[in-house]
Amino acid sequence: MPLTMKVYQAFDREPIAELPADDAAALEQKLQVAAKAFADRDGWLPAHQRMAILRKASALLQENRDRFAMMIAREGGKPLTDAIIEVTRGIDGLVNAADELRNFGGKEIPMGLTAASTNRWAFTTKEPIGVVAAISAFNHPLNLIIHQIAPAIAVGCPVIVKPAATTPISCIEIVKLFREAGLDERWCQTLITEDNSLAEAFVTDRRVAFLSFIGSAKVGWYLKSKLPPGTRCALEHGGAAPVIVDRSANVDAIVAIVKGGYYHAGQVCVSAQRLFVHEDILASFTEALAARVAALHVGDPTLAQTEVGPLILPREADRVAAWIKEATDAGTKQIGGGRMSETTLLPSVLMNPPADAKVSMLEVFGPLTCVYGYRELDEAIRIANSLPYAFQASIFSADIAVALRAAKHLNASAVLVNDHTAFRTDWMPFAGRRQSGYGVGGIPWTMEEMADDKMVVFNQVT
């Protein structure tokens, strides 16, 4: 009997579709197709064809913007307004990958600097690394896929992408658009499965040259440890992003912080989670934050007015609720909160939870921020840096000296000044440090990761 996989709406768990699923035989066939495409060097697509395909796919996605946005809202639970933004980013990301090819090349290597190197001319060229295995996450079910397959297509790597089991439809549909744009199937395939052992067999196959993984640190680091020698990878995990609010911060910082903390119900790898607020403004800040959070419109993500939707699965809502209860049982004050449905939690704020509470130590990935008072900037920075994660961090301050000190001493790959931790553009480098990741994301940067430099040296024999 053929394998199938059911997809449900995140908000109310109503079924959306039952899709054909892949088994080991299907995976083997896909790997053979991809490996054969890469091995045929004379059959590699020239850059102008890859650029044209990416641009055509972008135009097709623009035509289908509203359809994709609604699907993101249904299967992923992202509010429709934010889902439209995600599709818009994807449209631009495809053009970004095409444009990057105008500057994607090698360089001349100086010769003649020693007697032994005279009469030689050397330069490097860019080559695709090989077959790319991409495993993606649910929280940006279209744009994360684009961040994995658009660089591979641009560079010329055959790519096989496995979407999250909860959100496969956006992936399947964007790959269909690439077919419509003229990309042969061998250059971009999907692996649709809920079988973790099959996914592991996929990424650890010796025909795979590069693993792009977006998901939990536990799984990512495990898979990296199982990769055959020579397989390169990029891992994008998460963290518990810190935000420092100096006493000189503008009150408008509240708007940005709430967006950064409750966007997609906090299910973002750089979601603002730990807010360190100077004691001089702690009371007024907390009052303003509570009012803003209470005003958020929570509900069905397919409705235009919704600002906070569900968590992806009932068990995730149960987990976040249990973590909140652990903190409140220890005496922590909770502002807001509650439960709308089996997947939907009302946004809440926890005031100064214990340092050893899960909400203080781990990535919550839910509609929750934690507020801690501080007196000395260096102490706030020390606590912010105390966890084994380091991704993006923020400092809100009108004092340039405070901002610069925080930017220098916060352990993060990016420090946002007077902006929330979840800010990102698709062409900037995006990378976790320590347990938060490995390698560099962002479309141009991923293209570099998926390419090899080859040097050619001419001996100018007379």
VEXDOKE-673741 format. One record per residue (C-alpha): residue number from 0; chain; x, y, z. Coordinates in Angstrom, 3 decimals. Example, Ala and Ser with C-alpha at 12.3 -4.5 7.8 and 13.67 -1.06 7.14 Angstrom:
BEGIN
(0,'A',(12.300,-4.500,7.800))
(1,'A',(13.670,-1.060,7.140))
END
This chain:
BEGIN
(0,'A',(0.000,0.000,0.000))
(1,'A',(1.473,3.421,-0.977))
(2,'A',(2.824,5.553,1.856))
(3,'A',(0.968,8.790,2.573))
(4,'A',(1.400,11.776,4.864))
(5,'A',(-1.442,13.864,6.274))
(6,'A',(-1.196,17.650,6.561))
(7,'A',(-3.349,19.626,8.998))
(8,'A',(-4.180,23.262,9.587))
(9,'A',(-2.095,24.470,12.506))
(10,'A',(-4.896,26.533,14.047))
(11,'A',(-7.787,24.077,14.269))
(12,'A',(-6.150,20.773,13.228))
(13,'A',(-8.554,20.374,10.330))
(14,'A',(-7.080,18.214,7.539))
(15,'A',(-5.715,19.978,4.457))
(16,'A',(-4.358,17.135,2.341))
(17,'A',(-3.053,13.587,2.283))
(18,'A',(0.141,13.478,0.226))
(19,'A',(2.141,10.623,-1.277))
(20,'A',(5.200,9.951,0.871))
(21,'A',(8.620,8.684,-0.190))
(22,'A',(10.245,5.439,0.904))
(23,'A',(13.815,4.125,0.719))
(24,'A',(13.420,3.083,-2.922))
(25,'A',(12.195,6.551,-3.880))
(26,'A',(15.121,8.145,-2.037))
(27,'A',(17.602,5.925,-3.866))
(28,'A',(16.088,6.907,-7.198))
(29,'A',(16.286,10.612,-6.364))
(30,'A',(19.918,10.340,-5.250))
(31,'A',(20.811,8.479,-8.436))
(32,'A',(19.176,11.167,-10.570))
(33,'A',(20.922,13.998,-8.705))
(34,'A',(24.327,12.298,-8.699))
(35,'A',(24.091,11.549,-12.422))
(36,'A',(23.190,15.168,-13.183))
(37,'A',(26.244,16.403,-11.306))
(38,'A',(28.571,13.812,-12.828))
(39,'A',(27.683,14.969,-16.363))
(40,'A',(29.810,18.115,-16.426))
(41,'A',(29.006,18.797,-20.053))
(42,'A',(25.348,18.870,-19.035))
(43,'A',(25.689,21.541,-16.361))
(44,'A',(23.333,24.456,-16.956))
(45,'A',(25.103,27.638,-18.079))
(46,'A',(24.781,30.670,-15.826))
(47,'A',(22.434,32.549,-18.152))
(48,'A',(19.946,29.658,-18.067))
(49,'A',(20.095,29.455,-14.287))
(50,'A',(19.517,33.205,-14.049))
(51,'A',(16.551,33.020,-16.423))
(52,'A',(14.975,30.147,-14.469))
(53,'A',(15.339,31.977,-11.146))
(54,'A',(13.818,35.145,-12.594))
(55,'A',(10.947,33.227,-14.173))
(56,'A',(10.276,31.403,-10.891))
(57,'A',(10.212,34.763,-9.117))
(58,'A',(7.653,36.100,-11.608))
(59,'A',(5.506,32.990,-11.190))
(60,'A',(5.656,33.311,-7.417))
(61,'A',(4.551,36.938,-7.729))
(62,'A',(1.535,35.771,-9.736))
(63,'A',(0.739,33.203,-7.040))
(64,'A',(1.514,35.394,-4.025))
(65,'A',(-1.891,35.246,-2.376))
(66,'A',(-2.259,31.494,-2.906))
(67,'A',(1.098,30.806,-1.276))
(68,'A',(0.389,33.204,1.594))
(69,'A',(-2.876,31.457,2.419))
(70,'A',(-1.173,28.073,2.334))
(71,'A',(1.536,29.308,4.722))
(72,'A',(-1.179,30.568,7.062))
(73,'A',(-3.081,27.286,6.911))
(74,'A',(-0.324,24.691,7.202))
(75,'A',(2.152,26.753,9.241))
(76,'A',(-0.163,28.933,11.317))
(77,'A',(1.619,32.177,10.448))
(78,'A',(-0.759,35.169,10.439))
(79,'A',(-1.778,36.049,6.896))
(80,'A',(-0.228,39.529,7.026))
(81,'A',(3.139,38.026,7.906))
(82,'A',(2.654,35.189,5.418))
(83,'A',(2.271,37.756,2.628))
(84,'A',(5.545,39.329,3.773))
(85,'A',(7.198,35.906,3.669))
(86,'A',(6.108,35.338,0.075))
(87,'A',(7.243,38.835,-0.867))
(88,'A',(10.659,38.068,0.596))
(89,'A',(10.756,34.846,-1.396))
(90,'A',(9.968,36.700,-4.626))
(91,'A',(12.907,39.027,-3.998))
(92,'A',(15.161,36.203,-2.812))
(93,'A',(14.915,34.411,-6.147))
(94,'A',(15.936,37.591,-7.959))
(95,'A',(18.723,38.079,-5.408))
(96,'A',(20.152,34.640,-6.277))
(97,'A',(20.025,35.443,-9.991))
(98,'A',(21.632,38.868,-9.530))
(99,'A',(24.416,37.431,-7.396))
(100,'A',(25.663,35.430,-10.381))
(101,'A',(26.811,38.691,-11.978))
(102,'A',(29.541,38.896,-9.325))
(103,'A',(29.983,35.209,-8.523))
(104,'A',(33.388,34.261,-9.855))
(105,'A',(37.008,33.571,-9.126))
(106,'A',(40.030,35.831,-9.056))
(107,'A',(43.542,36.086,-10.366))
(108,'A',(46.294,34.691,-8.134))
(109,'A',(49.520,36.721,-8.443))
(110,'A',(52.444,34.845,-9.975))
(111,'A',(56.023,35.902,-10.584))
(112,'A',(56.507,36.864,-6.932))
(113,'A',(59.313,34.310,-6.649))
(114,'A',(61.777,32.968,-9.181))
(115,'A',(60.003,29.610,-9.109))
(116,'A',(56.654,31.180,-10.094))
(117,'A',(57.814,33.172,-13.083))
(118,'A',(56.180,32.704,-16.472))
(119,'A',(52.963,31.471,-14.886))
(120,'A',(49.406,32.768,-14.879))
(121,'A',(46.898,31.536,-12.265))
(122,'A',(43.250,32.139,-11.554))
(123,'A',(40.381,30.506,-9.717))
(124,'A',(36.934,29.550,-10.974))
(125,'A',(33.740,28.648,-9.077))
(126,'A',(32.302,25.158,-9.357))
(127,'A',(29.208,23.627,-7.737))
(128,'A',(30.159,21.502,-4.751))
(129,'A',(27.884,18.600,-5.710))
(130,'A',(24.578,17.159,-4.587))
(131,'A',(22.928,19.269,-1.864))
(132,'A',(20.707,17.694,0.782))
(133,'A',(18.438,20.313,2.351))
(134,'A',(16.343,19.750,5.459))
(135,'A',(14.045,22.642,6.323))
(136,'A',(11.900,23.864,9.207))
(137,'A',(8.202,24.658,9.557))
(138,'A',(8.309,28.258,10.721))
(139,'A',(9.057,29.827,7.317))
(140,'A',(7.827,27.018,5.066))
(141,'A',(8.438,28.913,1.816))
(142,'A',(11.264,31.349,2.458))
(143,'A',(13.534,28.859,4.224))
(144,'A',(13.101,26.488,1.285))
(145,'A',(14.040,29.314,-1.083))
(146,'A',(17.118,30.068,1.033))
(147,'A',(18.223,26.477,0.466))
(148,'A',(17.252,25.689,-3.119))
(149,'A',(17.750,29.093,-4.811))
(150,'A',(21.490,29.201,-3.956))
(151,'A',(21.878,25.585,-5.078))
(152,'A',(20.160,26.279,-8.391))
(153,'A',(22.143,29.497,-8.861))
(154,'A',(25.476,27.765,-8.275))
(155,'A',(24.496,24.693,-10.310))
(156,'A',(24.121,22.053,-7.604))
(157,'A',(21.476,19.349,-7.871))
(158,'A',(19.362,19.737,-4.720))
(159,'A',(16.975,17.430,-2.893))
(160,'A',(14.904,19.196,-0.240))
(161,'A',(13.007,17.644,2.642))
(162,'A',(10.454,20.060,4.124))
(163,'A',(9.143,19.802,7.672))
(164,'A',(6.511,17.087,7.939))
(165,'A',(3.994,19.655,9.229))
(166,'A',(4.455,22.084,6.314))
(167,'A',(5.318,20.222,3.100))
(168,'A',(2.829,21.854,0.729))
(169,'A',(4.615,25.192,0.326))
(170,'A',(7.778,23.294,-0.584))
(171,'A',(6.039,21.059,-3.095))
(172,'A',(4.347,24.041,-4.712))
(173,'A',(7.505,26.149,-5.092))
(174,'A',(9.316,23.205,-6.679))
(175,'A',(6.394,22.951,-9.139))
(176,'A',(6.943,26.607,-10.024))
(177,'A',(10.589,25.848,-10.782))
(178,'A',(9.433,23.103,-13.157))
(179,'A',(7.108,25.604,-14.819))
(180,'A',(10.032,28.038,-15.035))
(181,'A',(11.977,25.485,-17.070))
(182,'A',(14.132,23.684,-14.488))
(183,'A',(14.565,19.992,-15.228))
(184,'A',(13.532,17.674,-12.392))
(185,'A',(17.049,16.317,-11.880))
(186,'A',(18.223,19.702,-10.569))
(187,'A',(15.584,20.073,-7.844))
(188,'A',(13.629,17.254,-6.183))
(189,'A',(11.636,16.854,-2.976))
(190,'A',(11.825,14.165,-0.315))
(191,'A',(8.477,13.904,1.446))
(192,'A',(8.679,11.789,4.582))
(193,'A',(7.997,11.644,8.296))
(194,'A',(10.577,8.870,8.712))
(195,'A',(13.564,10.209,10.673))
(196,'A',(15.693,7.186,9.832))
(197,'A',(15.092,7.792,6.128))
(198,'A',(16.030,11.456,6.570))
(199,'A',(19.259,10.400,8.288))
(200,'A',(20.058,7.957,5.489))
(201,'A',(19.441,10.805,3.044))
(202,'A',(21.852,13.324,4.499))
(203,'A',(24.576,10.799,5.364))
(204,'A',(24.660,9.237,1.889))
(205,'A',(28.136,9.490,0.365))
(206,'A',(26.716,10.991,-2.829))
(207,'A',(25.720,14.095,-0.848))
(208,'A',(28.389,16.797,-0.879))
(209,'A',(26.661,19.446,1.228))
(210,'A',(24.036,19.369,3.981))
(211,'A',(21.892,22.440,4.597))
(212,'A',(19.999,21.902,7.854))
(213,'A',(17.516,24.259,9.514))
(214,'A',(16.007,22.949,12.733))
(215,'A',(16.762,21.913,16.283))
(216,'A',(20.310,21.959,17.639))
(217,'A',(19.954,18.419,18.954))
(218,'A',(19.164,17.016,15.514))
(219,'A',(21.553,19.278,13.622))
(220,'A',(24.634,18.466,15.662))
(221,'A',(23.729,14.778,15.629))
(222,'A',(23.511,14.725,11.845))
(223,'A',(26.801,16.620,11.523))
(224,'A',(28.489,13.939,13.638))
(225,'A',(27.233,11.271,11.214))
(226,'A',(28.364,12.926,7.974))
(227,'A',(30.924,11.039,5.898))
(228,'A',(34.421,12.581,5.683))
(229,'A',(34.455,15.453,3.212))
(230,'A',(30.764,16.311,3.402))
(231,'A',(30.371,19.992,4.195))
(232,'A',(27.401,21.466,6.016))
(233,'A',(25.637,24.556,7.286))
(234,'A',(23.459,24.324,10.386))
(235,'A',(20.900,26.922,11.459))
(236,'A',(19.500,26.332,14.932))
(237,'A',(18.058,28.728,17.488))
(238,'A',(18.673,30.474,20.774))
(239,'A',(17.185,32.579,23.521))
(240,'A',(17.808,36.009,22.067))
(241,'A',(18.679,38.770,24.574))
(242,'A',(17.462,42.369,24.361))
(243,'A',(18.994,45.066,26.563))
(244,'A',(16.849,48.151,27.147))
(245,'A',(18.917,51.058,28.434))
(246,'A',(17.323,53.780,30.577))
(247,'A',(17.770,56.193,27.644))
(248,'A',(15.760,53.997,25.257))
(249,'A',(12.909,55.603,23.348))
(250,'A',(9.461,54.460,24.429))
(251,'A',(8.798,53.455,20.815))
(252,'A',(11.170,50.556,21.463))
(253,'A',(8.148,48.728,22.885))
(254,'A',(6.606,48.404,19.426))
(255,'A',(9.728,46.813,17.958))
(256,'A',(10.277,44.518,20.945))
(257,'A',(6.714,43.209,20.840))
(258,'A',(7.052,42.495,17.128))
(259,'A',(10.340,40.699,17.725))
(260,'A',(8.995,38.681,20.645))
(261,'A',(5.549,37.648,19.415))
(262,'A',(5.992,37.460,15.635))
(263,'A',(4.722,34.045,14.491))
(264,'A',(3.843,33.313,18.141))
(265,'A',(7.539,33.441,19.028))
(266,'A',(8.388,30.528,16.708))
(267,'A',(11.461,32.199,15.246))
(268,'A',(15.071,31.193,15.880))
(269,'A',(16.006,34.774,16.808))
(270,'A',(12.763,35.706,18.586))
(271,'A',(13.267,38.302,21.346))
(272,'A',(12.999,36.202,24.514))
(273,'A',(15.060,37.645,27.389))
(274,'A',(14.509,41.366,27.990))
(275,'A',(17.009,43.057,30.317))
(276,'A',(15.537,46.417,31.334))
(277,'A',(17.290,49.116,33.337))
(278,'A',(15.758,49.479,36.806))
(279,'A',(15.173,53.216,36.308))
(280,'A',(12.549,52.486,33.627))
(281,'A',(11.506,48.971,34.614))
(282,'A',(8.070,49.894,35.984))
(283,'A',(7.067,52.161,33.090))
(284,'A',(8.491,49.753,30.521))
(285,'A',(6.632,46.799,31.992))
(286,'A',(3.356,48.713,32.062))
(287,'A',(3.725,49.745,28.425))
(288,'A',(4.830,46.255,27.370))
(289,'A',(1.883,44.605,29.127))
(290,'A',(-0.581,46.984,27.458))
(291,'A',(0.901,46.387,24.028))
(292,'A',(0.942,42.595,24.462))
(293,'A',(-2.649,42.577,25.745))
(294,'A',(-3.746,44.445,22.624))
(295,'A',(-2.380,41.825,20.224))
(296,'A',(-5.118,40.173,18.185))
(297,'A',(-4.874,36.401,18.651))
(298,'A',(-6.750,33.855,16.563))
(299,'A',(-7.230,32.274,13.161))
(300,'A',(-4.098,33.039,11.103))
(301,'A',(-6.054,33.146,7.846))
(302,'A',(-7.831,36.331,8.982))
(303,'A',(-6.257,39.644,8.037))
(304,'A',(-6.560,41.152,11.537))
(305,'A',(-4.745,38.325,13.338))
(306,'A',(-1.323,39.234,14.764))
(307,'A',(-0.586,36.071,16.780))
(308,'A',(-1.623,32.624,15.635))
(309,'A',(-1.144,29.087,16.907))
(310,'A',(1.877,26.999,17.726))
(311,'A',(2.593,24.363,15.133))
(312,'A',(1.375,21.358,17.170))
(313,'A',(-0.676,20.743,20.330))
(314,'A',(2.352,19.194,22.031))
(315,'A',(4.305,22.422,21.502))
(316,'A',(1.537,24.431,23.173))
(317,'A',(1.562,21.900,26.028))
(318,'A',(5.340,22.260,26.385))
(319,'A',(5.313,26.071,26.499))
(320,'A',(2.407,26.055,28.977))
(321,'A',(4.338,23.622,31.200))
(322,'A',(7.431,25.821,31.121))
(323,'A',(5.351,28.846,32.115))
(324,'A',(3.780,26.876,34.961))
(325,'A',(7.203,25.824,36.195))
(326,'A',(8.188,29.488,36.459))
(327,'A',(4.935,30.646,38.060))
(328,'A',(5.033,27.757,40.553))
(329,'A',(8.417,29.148,41.610))
(330,'A',(6.808,32.517,42.352))
(331,'A',(7.240,34.295,39.012))
(332,'A',(4.614,36.896,38.158))
(333,'A',(2.830,36.286,34.874))
(334,'A',(1.189,39.077,32.895))
(335,'A',(-1.398,37.955,30.361))
(336,'A',(-1.395,34.382,29.179))
(337,'A',(-3.985,31.652,29.005))
(338,'A',(-5.065,29.283,26.276))
(339,'A',(-7.433,29.830,23.367))
(340,'A',(-7.305,26.335,21.856))
(341,'A',(-5.204,23.175,21.858))
(342,'A',(-2.577,24.896,19.689))
(343,'A',(-3.073,28.575,20.559))
(344,'A',(-1.657,30.268,23.651))
(345,'A',(-2.425,33.865,24.546))
(346,'A',(0.732,36.006,24.682))
(347,'A',(2.257,36.487,28.100))
(348,'A',(5.119,38.176,29.955))
(349,'A',(7.041,36.660,32.854))
(350,'A',(8.657,38.998,35.356))
(351,'A',(12.126,37.975,36.524))
(352,'A',(11.771,34.185,36.361))
(353,'A',(14.495,32.198,38.164))
(354,'A',(17.810,31.840,36.361))
(355,'A',(17.443,28.055,36.398))
(356,'A',(13.882,28.024,35.001))
(357,'A',(13.510,26.574,31.524))
(358,'A',(12.185,29.895,30.212))
(359,'A',(15.461,31.514,31.306))
(360,'A',(17.778,28.799,30.037))
(361,'A',(16.226,27.340,26.882))
(362,'A',(14.662,28.520,23.644))
(363,'A',(10.948,28.922,24.402))
(364,'A',(9.697,29.061,20.786))
(365,'A',(6.349,30.371,21.969))
(366,'A',(4.427,33.647,22.568))
(367,'A',(6.364,34.640,25.674))
(368,'A',(8.969,37.167,26.756))
(369,'A',(10.810,37.293,30.080))
(370,'A',(11.686,40.621,31.719))
(371,'A',(14.648,41.020,34.074))
(372,'A',(15.709,44.242,35.790))
(373,'A',(19.366,45.294,35.829))
(374,'A',(21.436,48.104,37.280))
(375,'A',(24.842,47.793,35.568))
(376,'A',(25.205,47.314,31.827))
(377,'A',(28.111,44.903,32.168))
(378,'A',(26.053,42.647,34.436))
(379,'A',(23.218,42.557,31.882))
(380,'A',(25.728,41.680,29.171))
(381,'A',(27.246,38.941,31.338))
(382,'A',(23.870,37.281,31.925))
(383,'A',(22.894,37.738,28.263))
(384,'A',(26.091,35.897,27.273))
(385,'A',(25.760,33.151,29.876))
(386,'A',(23.819,30.626,27.786))
(387,'A',(25.417,28.248,25.267))
(388,'A',(23.619,29.992,22.389))
(389,'A',(24.686,33.022,20.406))
(390,'A',(22.721,34.254,17.416))
(391,'A',(21.272,37.774,17.210))
(392,'A',(21.016,40.246,20.110))
(393,'A',(19.666,43.770,20.568))
(394,'A',(20.466,46.938,22.467))
(395,'A',(17.980,49.823,22.717))
(396,'A',(19.657,53.061,23.746))
(397,'A',(19.888,56.725,22.807))
(398,'A',(23.378,56.793,24.363))
(399,'A',(25.941,55.939,21.684))
(400,'A',(28.524,54.868,24.255))
(401,'A',(26.114,52.334,25.757))
(402,'A',(25.122,51.072,22.322))
(403,'A',(28.714,50.640,21.197))
(404,'A',(29.749,48.886,24.421))
(405,'A',(26.890,46.429,24.093))
(406,'A',(27.618,45.877,20.411))
(407,'A',(31.232,45.080,21.271))
(408,'A',(30.635,42.789,24.242))
(409,'A',(27.436,40.905,23.401))
(410,'A',(28.317,37.429,22.145))
(411,'A',(26.272,37.342,18.955))
(412,'A',(26.778,37.066,15.227))
(413,'A',(24.692,40.234,14.837))
(414,'A',(23.847,43.003,17.292))
(415,'A',(20.830,45.122,16.367))
(416,'A',(20.878,48.659,17.724))
(417,'A',(17.408,50.095,18.396))
(418,'A',(15.768,47.199,16.573))
(419,'A',(14.449,43.796,17.580))
(420,'A',(16.451,40.581,17.373))
(421,'A',(14.280,39.029,14.646))
(422,'A',(15.210,41.625,12.024))
(423,'A',(16.710,40.091,8.908))
(424,'A',(17.190,40.774,5.225))
(425,'A',(17.718,37.869,2.871))
(426,'A',(21.029,39.116,1.489))
(427,'A',(22.766,39.700,4.827))
(428,'A',(24.866,37.002,6.551))
(429,'A',(22.802,35.051,9.065))
(430,'A',(24.625,32.692,11.372))
(431,'A',(24.508,31.174,14.805))
(432,'A',(27.518,30.838,17.061))
(433,'A',(28.232,28.138,19.619))
(434,'A',(25.228,25.763,19.810))
(435,'A',(23.141,28.084,17.625))
(436,'A',(24.635,27.013,14.338))
(437,'A',(27.511,26.330,12.002))
(438,'A',(28.351,28.032,8.719))
(439,'A',(26.726,31.140,7.287))
(440,'A',(23.251,31.601,5.812))
(441,'A',(21.838,34.341,3.628))
(442,'A',(21.457,33.774,-0.110))
(443,'A',(24.827,35.156,-1.363))
(444,'A',(26.661,33.581,1.565))
(445,'A',(25.031,30.193,1.024))
(446,'A',(26.061,30.326,-2.618))
(447,'A',(29.675,30.632,-1.447))
(448,'A',(29.163,27.678,0.909))
(449,'A',(27.772,25.539,-1.944))
(450,'A',(30.669,26.261,-4.290))
(451,'A',(34.247,25.071,-4.582))
(452,'A',(37.141,27.153,-5.845))
(453,'A',(39.218,25.514,-8.563))
(454,'A',(42.608,26.988,-9.435))
(455,'A',(44.008,26.848,-12.930))
(456,'A',(47.726,27.531,-13.469))
(457,'A',(49.241,28.116,-16.904))
(458,'A',(52.934,27.617,-17.398))
(459,'A',(53.702,30.067,-20.184))
(460,'A',(56.248,27.914,-21.907))
(461,'A',(57.948,29.714,-24.767))
END
